[in-house]
Amino acid sequence: MKTYTQDDIHMIAENALNAAILSVQDELGQTDGGVAGIYFSAHREAVVLDILKSYIQSEINFGCDKKHDPECPAVDGFGCYCA
């Protein structure tokens, strides 16, 4: 399994948030991203990114079987990040 750094996980979360926002804008026919830029500034963006990062870490952990890899370390208290 690939090793993911905290930066990798943050980038994946940002990409997921951007994809979700674009999907909403496409469905509504919105061509200006101004509302999203304001709505997801500061605190809201941080909250959504934290939720997405937690989910991403869960997906990574799900694929990491500690029974077969007892050396797999915990990183930042979020479980296993296997190489």
C-alpha positions in Angstrom: 0.0 0.0 0.0 1.2 3.5 -0.8 2.4 5.8 2.0 0.4 9.0 2.4 1.8 12.1 4.1 -0.4 14.6 5.8 0.3 16.9 2.8 -1.0 14.2 0.5 -4.1 13.8 2.5 -4.7 17.5 2.6 -4.4 17.7 -1.2 -6.8 14.9 -1.7 -9.3 16.6 0.7 -8.9 19.9 -1.2 -9.5 18.2 -4.5 -12.6 16.5 -3.1 -14.0 19.8 -1.8 -13.3 21.5 -5.1 -15.0 18.6 -7.0 -18.1 18.8 -4.8 -18.3 22.6 -5.2 -17.9 22.3 -9.0 -20.6 19.6 -9.1 -23.1 21.9 -7.3 -22.2 24.8 -9.6 -22.6 22.7 -12.7 -26.0 21.4 -11.6 -27.2 25.0 -10.9 -25.7 26.4 -14.0 -23.5 28.7 -12.0 -20.5 30.0 -13.9 -19.1 32.3 -11.3 -17.3 30.8 -8.3 -17.6 33.9 -6.2 -20.3 32.6 -3.8 -18.3 29.4 -3.1 -15.1 31.5 -2.5 -16.9 33.5 0.1 -18.9 30.6 1.6 -16.0 28.3 2.0 -13.5 30.8 3.4 -11.8 30.4 6.7 -13.8 28.4 9.2 -16.2 26.6 6.9 -13.4 25.4 4.6 -11.4 24.2 7.6 -14.3 22.3 9.0 -15.1 20.6 5.7 -11.5 19.8 5.1 -11.1 18.2 8.5 -14.1 16.0 7.9 -12.8 15.0 4.5 -9.3 14.3 5.9 -10.7 12.1 8.6 -12.7 10.2 6.0 -9.6 9.8 3.8 -7.6 8.5 6.7 -10.3 6.0 7.5 -10.2 4.8 3.9 -6.4 4.4 4.1 -6.7 2.6 7.5 -9.3 0.3 6.1 -6.8 -1.0 3.5 -4.1 -1.5 6.1 -4.3 -4.8 7.8 -2.3 -4.6 11.1 -2.5 -8.3 11.6 -0.2 -8.8 8.6 1.9 -5.7 9.2 2.6 -5.2 12.9 5.3 -2.6 12.0 2.7 -0.3 10.5 3.0 2.9 12.5 0.3 5.2 13.8 0.7 8.8 12.5 -0.8 11.7 14.4 -3.1 9.3 16.2 -5.0 8.5 13.0 -3.9 4.9 12.7 -2.0 3.1 10.1 -0.1 4.5 7.1 1.4 1.6 5.4 4.2 1.5 2.8 
